[in-house]
Amino acid sequence: MSTNTLKNSLSEILQIGFGIFLASIGLKAFLLPNGFLDGGVTGIAILLSKLFDLNISWILPIISIPFFILGYFSITKRILFKSLLSIIGLSLMIYFENFTPITNDKLIIATFGGIFLGTGIGLAIRNGSVLDGSELVGIHIHEKYGFSIGSVILVFNIILFAITALVLSPEIAMYSILTYLVTAKAIDFTLQGFENYVGLMIVSKQSEELQRSFLDQLGQGATVYKGVKGFGKKGLTETSEIIHLIINRIDIRRIHRMIEDIDEEAFVIEFDVNNVKGGKLRRYLSKKE
């Protein structure tokens, strides 16, 4: 094993371990003492532990077994093995930790419990591990039936929270939904970081002026495609330029104002960018140009 490989492996282990620690704080110090649920398999484990007065440290790995069986057919063995160890590590951490409840404020519990749990899950995912088996269900159904992973997880959690409202109380279910939303946002934030990018595709008769404006006012370059306007009321029309931008989300409102000032009739498509590599991007949290 090379030195770089060893360093990368050690870094992954440390970050996953720290992620497990953060997730356990969210569960043991906030959610569990107050009976709040998160979504996914963790939520099922909390619900069962509350209904039957069982130790979640035992329930969580047992409940995860069917999901890991599905994962066996959907993800690599390396990720599956790391995820299995992560779940066991989280269960052990919950078992041995002895946090006292920090607050009785339900809003603070839902918010900070979600932040700690989501950040921990996000760190694990960034390093090739899974702390919640619901993602494995999403991957499996996506590969077999074509449904999006996000849609599968959403339906999974809707059913879970509906059951929570029936067997516990609507109030706990609503606070659990809030916890889930905060957790999901914390996961996204951990995965994407502060530097969050969006993409724009712009079709305008003032293409050259827009490009100059982006470059002069923002220092923002662009990729330009040659296109043909679609078959609409006027039939097939002249060729046009399509401006393609990848920009920091901080600049999005400024870009839209610039487009409106130059061409109010410009056709603009905005879309999320999950990953950006290479090229010259405008960064706000780096000393590099």
Secondary structure, 3 states (H helix, E strand, C coil): CCHHHHHHHHHHHHHHHHHHHHHHHHHHHHHHHHCCCCCHHHHHHHHHHHHHCCCHHHHHHHHHHHHHHHHHCCCCHHHHHHHHHHHHHHHHHHHHCCCCCCCCCHHHHHHHHHHHHHHHHHHHHHCCCCCCCHHHHHHHHHHHHCCCHHHHHHHHHHHHHHHHHHHCCHHHHHHHHHHHHHHHHHHHHHHHCCCCEEEEEEECCCHHHHHHHHHHHHCCCCEEEEEECCCECCECCCEEEEEEEEEEHHHHHHHHHHHHHHCCCCEEEEEECCCCCCCCCCCCCCCCC
